């Protein structure tokens, strides 16, 4: 992985149109130009990216491996790459898809992940997400307005043991919404969970019941 896991993930996110990525050094990246400038400042040349000769192998993230050992594996594997990492991702309105979620696997310390109005990922993306380090580091996740996420995604979310806040809304393929909330609360008792029922679609901000009575 030429850029290392953090900058490779950053490149993917911004090429797909993510809203904002915040790095551990405080840098806020909001567009492709910001991303390319940031990565280039570490000495990487976008014009001469080498083609990998062997398939990339992801580091194992197993429940039996302590976080201290995982950090040691990360530090050893990526010692020659820039010492920065992603802490917050707002992928709102982006075109991120299932396969790309594998980029999250090696990210050291992603704590906040907003996946709102993203129409191109499914339950498979959540499987990729929780098979890597984010299953240990995520504290806050949002998924709003996704037409493909189903009841199955709950199994993955329950594996993010350190989650403190989870917000979901307008996931029409989740058939058992009340059951999903109950299951999450049982598995993640310290997590603040919100999954409002979908009542009306199509009304703008400021619409009130009085508006309908005047028609």
N, C-alpha and C positions, 0 to 999 in steps of 0.2 A: 504494500500500500504506500505509494509514493509520497503523499502528503502526510501520512500518519492518519489515525482514525478520526481525530477531531476535525482537521481541516478537510479531509475527504467528505465527511458528513456535512460540514458547512457548505462545501461546494455543491453537493447534491441538493441540499435544502434551498439554496438561493437560485440554482439553475431551474428548480421547479416552481419558483415564485413565492417562496415563504415570506411572511411579513417582517419578521425580525428574529435574529439570533444574537444572544448575548453571551460573550466569552468570559472566561475567568479573570481576565485582565480588565474587565469593565467595558470593553469595546462593544458597541451596538452596531450590528450590521443589518442594513435594511434593503439592500439591492445588490444586483450582480456586480456592479462597479465597486462597491464597498468590499465585497467578498474577494474579488480579484486583487484589489490593492492590498488588502490585509494579508492574503496568502503570499503575494509577491514580496511583501516586506520581510518575510522569513527566508528569502533567497530562492524561492521556487520559480521556475520558468514554465508558464503555461504552454509555450511553444515547443517544449522538448520533454514532454512527459513520456517516460519509458514504458514500453509494453511489458506487462508482467510475464515472466517465463514459466512460472508455476502457479497453480491455483492458490488463492488465498485461503488460509485456515484460520477460523475464528477461535479465540481463546475460550476454554470451557468455563461456564459459569454454573456451578452446581450448588444446590442447597447446602451440601455438606462442606463446601469450601468457605472459610471465613473471609470477611471483607478485607482483613489485613493481608491475607495471602493473595486475594484477587488484586489488591493494590500493588503488591510486590511483583506479581506477574506482569501487570500493566507497566510498571516502572522499568522492568528489565526488558520487556519486549519493545517498548517505544522510547528507550533512552536517547536515541539519536534524532528523535523528532521534536518539534517545538513544544515547549513546556506550557502550553495553554490548552484549555478544554472548554467545551460547551456547558453552560449552566442552565440556560433557558431557551426554549424554542417556541416561537409563535408561527405555526405553519398555516395560519388562517388563509383561506382562498387559494391554497397552493395545489399543484398537480402531483403531489407525492403519491406513489403507488406501492403495492405490496412488496415487491422485490427490493425497493430502495430502503425499506425499513431495516434491512440487514445492516445498514451503515450505523444504526444506533447501537448495535451490539457491543462494540468496543469502546464506546464513549464513556469517559471516566466518571462524570458526575452530573449528568443531566437531572435537574430537580423539578423543572416545570416544563410541561409539554401541552401546548394548545393545538388541537387538531380540529378546528372549527371550519365548516363549509368546505371540506375536502371531499370530493366526489369520486376519488379513484382508488381508495384502499378498502380492504375487506377484513374479515376476521383473521385472515392469514397474516396481515400486517401486525396485529396484536401478538400473534404467536412469535413472530420475529422479535418484536420489542421485548417481550418478557423472557426470551431465551438468552439474553445478554445482560450486561451490567445494569441497564435501567430497572430491571426487576428488583435491584437492591437500592438504587439511588433516587428513583422518582418519588416526589412528595406531593405533586399537584398535577392532575391530568384533566383535560376538557375534551369532550368529543360532542360536537353539535352539528346537526344537519348532515348526516351521512346516510345514503340510501342503501348501503350494503351491509353494514354492521348488523349482526343478528344476536339472538340470545346467547350464542356460543362465546361471544367475546367476554362475557362475565367470568368465565373460567380463567382467562388470562389475567384480567384485572385483579382477581383475588390473589394472585401470586405476587403482586407488588406489595410486599408486607409492610413497607415503611410509608405507604401512602397516607397523607393527612387530609387531602381534599380531592374529591372526584365529582365532576359535574358533567351530566349527559342531558341532551335534549334533542327532540325531533330525530329519533332513530326509528323510522317506521317499520323496519324489519325485526325489531325487538318486540315479540308478541306478548311476553310475560313481564311487563315493566315492573309491576308491584313485586313479583317474585324475584326479579333481578335485584331490586333495592334491598329486599329482605335478606337475600343470600349474601350480598356485599357487606351489609351491616354485621351479619353474623361472623363473617370471615375477617373483616377489618374493623374491629370495634372502636379503634381510635381515629377512624377516617370520617370526615364530614362529607356525607354523600347527598347530592341533589340530582333528581331526575324528574322534573316537573311533567305532569301529564300534558299532552298536546290537545288543546281545545279548539283553537282556531288558527288557520293559516291564511295569510294574504292581507291581513289588516296592518296598516302602517303604525308607527309610533304615534301616540296621541289619540288613537281611535278609542272611543268610549261607547258605552251602551246607548247614550243619548243620541249618538250619530245615527244608529240604526232606527230609532223611533221617529226620526224626522223624514225618513224616506217613504 
